[in-house]
Amino acid sequence: TSFDAITVRRPKAGELRGLSLNDVMGMDIVAMLTLIPRISEPPLTADEANGLDPQDFAEIAGTVRGFFMTKSERGMIEAVMTQYQPKS
């Protein structure tokens, strides 16, 4: 199956059932492969999630991880990204 775009939304508490929040925040592959089908649009099947290209999987997992970042974590990432912006 091929998709032009996949949207992931912030998971609700019940969609985290059976998962360790530490595993989700650590982008554990098994946790992500369980969670992604629960929060993706169009809904991915488990087989489709397992068949994701590693680069696409990493991008989706990074987006999911972003849902759990604190304000201070976001600030640190923005500060680091600012340092590496090309100067015009």
N, C-alpha and C positions, 0 to 999 in steps of 0.2 A: 504494500500500500504506500502511496506517495501523498504527501500533504504539502500544500503551498505555505501554510502557516499553522502554527499550534499556539494557542493561548493558554497560559496557566494562570490560575487565580490563587489568591491567598487561601490556604486550607482552613477549614473550620475545625474546631476541636475534635469532633467525631471522626473526621477524615484522617486524623493522626492516630486513631485507635490501633493498638498493636505495634506501634512504632516507638522507638526511643527518640525523644527530642534531640538528644546528643547525636544520635546517628543521622537524623535529618540535617541538623546544623553542621555536622561534619561531612555532609554530602556522601554518606555511605551508599554504595551502589545498590545494595539490596533494599535499603530503606527508600531510596529515590525511585527504584523500579516498582515498589509497592505504592508509593504516593502519587507519582505522576499520572497514572491512569485515573485516579480519583479526582484530580483537579485540572485535567486538561480539556480543552475544547478545540476541535472535536474530541470526544472521549476516546483515548487510546486504549486498545486492549492490552493485556499483559504481553502478548506476543509482539505487538507493535512497539511497545516500550522497550522490550528486550532487543528488538531489531534496529533501534535508533543508531544512527551513525555516532561514533564516540564524540565528535565535535558538537553535534546537535544535543546529545545527552548532557555534555558538560555545560552548554549554554543554558539548557532548561534547569539543570541542577543548580547552577549559579543564580538563576532567577528565583528559584524556590528558596535558596539560602538567604537571598536578599530580603525575603518576607520576614525573617527573624532577626535582622540586624537591629542593634540598638542605635540611637541617635549618635552616640559617641563613636561607634564602629563606622557608621556612614561618614562622619566627619573625618575620621582618620583616612579612610579610603579616598575621599575627595581631596584631602591634603596631599596624599601621595600622587594621585593622578595629576594634580595641578603642577607638581614638580616636574612631571614628565611630559607636559604639554610642549609642543614645538614652539619656539619663539619666532615671531614673524619679523 
